Amino acid sequence: MKSVVADYRYRVLCCRIVPVSGATIRLTDHPRDLTMSNGQVYLSTSGYEFTGYSAGDAFAPASIDLGGIAGAAGISRAALGSGLFDGARVYGFATTWTSPVEDDEPVSAGLFGATTLRDDRYQIDGLSLVDVLGQTVGETFTAQCPKVFLSQTYGGCMVPVAANTVTGTLTGVVSASRFQDTARGEADDVFAAGTIKFTSGANVGQKPLEVKIYLANGTIEVFESFYYLPVAGDAYTMTRGCRKRMSDCQWRWNGTANFSNIANFGGFPYIPAGSVYAQAGTGA
């Protein structure tokens, strides 16, 4: 049973979207913007609506859909097109417009999945967090390390983040997926398989993209194109990459020197192939 229920006479719905990267977006279906008791402002539904929410008293996961007009209430076409909301967490709650309180009466909590963009209208489908419990997860043993590079959680990669993160400014642009910073002095391939995101310019707030090629002359190429064409002078943040091989883990950078991180390597390079473990024994 809910501990708090919003007064039905003044009840309004609110939605808080927390992207994996980027600023939090706060929305409400009230005709005017609402300022919560903690000072957070929820924008009015000019351009969006809760297109569907369903939940039951069984153990089936609830679902929540959000639809609207791109460019309204802080949800831009660029953010949608670049996948900024993929995997974003969404929290729905009810409150009263007379005395709004954030998370007053929780309605749902979930993750956004597929995003459909038609002309200037979008549709985002989501599932509740409890749906994660219904997913079948099987561990796969491979020669490559399954850990997220630079992760600091228990059992994570544990390579220091700050020492493997750099900042810079573009000096030349070839396309939305290939540009250059001639001030970079690292060796070839150092940032390949890493990520880059812009901290100034038109692409601010877009999700980080994986680096495909990095050359010693500062040339950077990404697998996907940025939504907007970068320009010389755009500032960026870039992290070193990891190919997930044992040899990579034996030669990591801590800011002053290379070190071996093999103790945290999560791959299994010595697993015998099926042709080996399935054959009959040949020993005496």
N, C-alpha and C positions, 0 to 999 in steps of 0.2 A: 504494500500500500504506500502511496506517496505521502510524505510527511507534510508537504505544502501543496495546496491547490489554489490556483489563481481564481479570483472572484469572477464568475461567469459573466457578470454584468459589464465588466470593463476588460475582459480577457483579450489579449493580443498574442500573436505568435511571433517569435524571433528566431533568428538563425545566425550561428557564428561559424564561419568557414576558416579553418586554419591550414593553409597550404604547407607542403613539405618545405618550401622556401618561399619567402615573400611575406608581405604584410597580411594580417588577419582582416577578414571582411565581415562586417556585422550588418544584418538586415532585419527589418521588421515589416509586418503587414499593416501597421498602423498608418493612417493617412499622413502623419507628420513624423519627423525624426524623433526618436526617443533617447533621452539621456538617462542612463541607468544610475542607481545609487552610488556606484563606484566611479562615475564620471565617464564611462564608455558610451559613445554615441552610436546608436543603431539607425541606419539610414532607412527611409521609408521605401515601400515597395514600388517605387516608380520604375517599372521596367522588369520586375520579376514577380513570381508567385510560386507558392508551394503547389506543384501540380499533382502531387500524390503522396499520401502517407498511409501505411497500413500496418497494423499490429494486432495480435490476438493474445488470448490467455494461454496458448500452448507454448511449446518451446521453439516454434518456427521463428526465424529472425524477422524483425520488422524491416521495412524498406521506406526510403524517402527519396523523392525526385524533386528537382528544382529546375524551373524553366524561366526564361526571360529574354530580354533584349540586350544584346552585347553592347557594352559601353555605358550601361546604366548601373547605378549603385555600386560602382567600383569594380565590376566584372567586365573587363575590356575584351575586345576581340583578339587583341594580341596575346593576352594572358590565356585565353581559351585555346587559341591556335598553337601556342607553344607548349601546351600540356601542363601549365602551371598547377591546375587543379587535379591532376591525376594523383590519386592516393591521398588527397586532402582529407582531413578530419572535419566532420560537420556535427554541430551540436544544436539541436532544436529544443526550445523551451517556451513555456507560456508564462506570461506575467500580466500585470494590469497597467493600462496606460496612465492611470491616475498616480500610481506609485511604482514605477518600473524597477525591477530588481533583476540583475543578470542571473541566469540559471535558477529562477524562482521556482518554477514547476517543470522539471526536466521532462521532455517528451521523447526525445530520441538522441542517440549518439551513433555515428556511423562513419563510413569511409566512402568517398566518391570514387566511382569507377569510370565507365564509358561516358564520354562527352560528345554530343552530336551538335554540329554547328551548321545551320541552314540559313543562308543569306545573313541576316543580322539577328536571328533567333537561335538560342541554344537550349539544350536539354541535357541535364546532368543526372545520371542514375546512381543511386547509392544503396548500400546495405548497412545494417546495424553492426556494431562491433561484435555482438554475440555470434554473428555468422562465422567469425573466424574459428569458433569452436567446432563448427561443422565441416571444416576443411580437412581432408586427409593429407597429412604431411609425412612423407617418407624420406629418410636421409639417404643421400646418394654419396658414395665414396668415389672420388676422382683424384687424379694426380694434381689437379689445380686446387688452390686454396679457396674455400667457399666463403671466407670471411670478407667483410666490407673493409676495404683499405682505409686505414686511419681510425677505425672504430675503437672507442675507448670503453665499451661495455665489458661486463664480465665474460672472459673467454674470447675477447675481441682481438683485433690486430695489434693494438697497443703501440704502433709506431707514432711518435709525437706529431700532432697536427700542425702546430705553429712552425716547426722546423721544415715542414714539407709544403708550406703554403707561401706563395709569393704574390706581390702586387705589381702592377705596371700600367703603362699607357700605350695604346696602339700608335705606331708611327706610319703605318700604311695599310691599306685595305684592298684586296683583290675581289672578294665577293663576300656574301653573308656567311660563308663557311670557311673562308681562308683570309688570313690577315697576318700582320707582322709587327713585332716590337723589336727593333734593332738594338735596344738597350739590354736585351737578355743575353746572358753569356754562358748558360748551361749547355752541356753536351747534347748531341742528338738523342732523341727518344726519351729524355728525362721526364717529360710531362705527358708523353703518349699514354693513353688509357687513364689519364687523370681527368679533371673537370675544369671548366672555365666559366665564369659568370661575370657580367658587367656591373660595375658599381656607379657608372655615370653614362649618360647618353640615352638613346631611345630604348635600349634593351634592359634598362634597370628594372629589377623585379622579375625578370624572366628566369626560368629554371636553369641551373647549370647544365652545360652540354659536355659530352665526353670528347676528349681530344683524340683525334685520329692520328695525326702526324705532328711531331715537333722537331724542328731543325735547329742546329746551333746558331744559325743567323737570325733566330727569333721568329721564324715562320711557324704559324699555328694553323692547323686545319682541324675542323670538327666534323663528326659524322653527320649530324643534322645541321641545317642552316638556322641561324638566328632569325627571329621573326622580322626584325628590322635590320637594314644594312648598317653595320657599324661604320664609324668614321674615325679618321685619325684624331687622336686626342681623347678617345673614350678610355676610361680607366677600368681595370679588370682585376679579378682575384683568380688565381689558378693554383691547383694542387698537383703535386707529382702523381704519377700513375704507378700501377702495379699490374704486371702481366699474370699474377697469381702462380708463378713458378717458384720452385724451391730456390733456384739460383737468385731470383729477385729478393727473396726473404733473407738470403745470406749477405746481402749487400744493400743495406738501408741507410738512410741519412738521418742523423739526430741534431743537425744544426752546426756541428763542428767537425764531425768525422763520420765515416761509414761504420756501421756495426752490424752484427748478425742478429736477426730477429727470429732465427729458426725455432726457438722455443715456442713461439706463437704460431708457427706455420700449421695450417689446418688441412693440407692436402695429404694424399696417400700415394706417393709416386711408385711404391714398390709392390702394389697389389698385382698378383699374377693374372695374366689374361685367361680367358675361358679355355683357350686351346691348351693351356698348361695344367690348370687344376682339374680339367675334365678327363685327361688321359689316364690310362692305367699305369700303375706303379712300375718302375723299371729297376728298382733297387734289388740287390741280391737277397 
